[in-house]
Amino acid sequence: MADDGIFPWLGRDLPIWMLLLFAALPAVVAGIRQRQMTPWYFYGFGCALFAWPLVVVPALHALLIRPRFMSKEDRQRQRRADALALLEEPSIPSYPSRINELRRPSPAGVDRRRYVYGFIKPGEALELVREFEHPRNRRAVAYYHRGIHLGYVPKRHRWVADALDDGLRLAVIVEKVEMGWLFRRARSVRTRLVVFH
């Protein structure tokens, strides 16, 4: 009897529907934070069975803790968002450019425009490769993505080849991809060249 007076909040006297309702609070918070709701519901239900005010613990946990495991798509989306945020930084110099020769097939026979349509999005990082053996351009610099030759840095950006030859670190981030009207192909790709000193 003394226990009932001292600890009325333990939840032993609450109907089961109220415990289920309290247990849903962490699941709702997890859903808002775009996480799986089922584990958080069971976490909240366990706390509610012990003492219903403890439901605050998993609710705060769901609110404050970052997810340890992200899906591959979420990691790529986050990486692209971070790259685009890097372009917004005024302290980091970046220069606009674009991919030349996108309409031609790659040396391996890949349709570049179709590849860009399927795999390249704004914020995607590309690789610059210096091509010393290019037959028509001594300062040729190629764009690559996962081993696929996408095209070249425009000739008017000669400084890119000189910077790479001097050992300067350059990163390339896709700024905008313009898609075709009728076919599943990209029309053009605008990039930003980021210089790291």
C-alpha positions, 0 to 999 in steps of 0.5 A: 500500500505504501508503494502505491502512494510513493510510486504511482507513476510506475505504470502498473496501474495504467491501462495497456492502451496508455502504455502503447500510446506512450511507447509510440512517442520515440517511434514518432520522433524516429519517424520524423528523423527519417529512421526505422520506427519499429526498433524505437517503438520496442525501445519505448515499450520496454521503458513504458513497461518499467516506468512510463516517464522513462519513455522520455529517454528513448525519445531524446535518444531518437532525437539527438543520436545520429544514425550509425549506419546509413544506406549507400544512397544516403551516403552518396546524397550526403556526399553530394550535398557536402560537395555543393556546400563546399562550392558555396564557401567564399574562402575556397577558390573555384572556377567554372568549366564544362565537359567538352566532347560529351557527344562523342563516344568514349575511347572504350565505346561508352555513350558519354551522354547516356552514362552522364544521364544515369550516373552523374548528378550535381555534387558528384566528384570527377577526376582530372587526368593529364593526357600527355600523349594526346595527338592534337592537344599538348595540354589535354586534361580529361574528365573521368568518373569511375574509370569512364572517360567523359571528355576534356577540359576546354582548351581555353582553360590551359591553366588546368594542365599547367596547374596539374604539371606543377603539382597543384591539387585540383578537385572537380565537382559537377555543378549542373547537368542539363538533360535532353528533351526527348531522349535519356541523355545529358546535353551538357555538364557544367563543373567547378574546378576547386583549387587546394593550396 
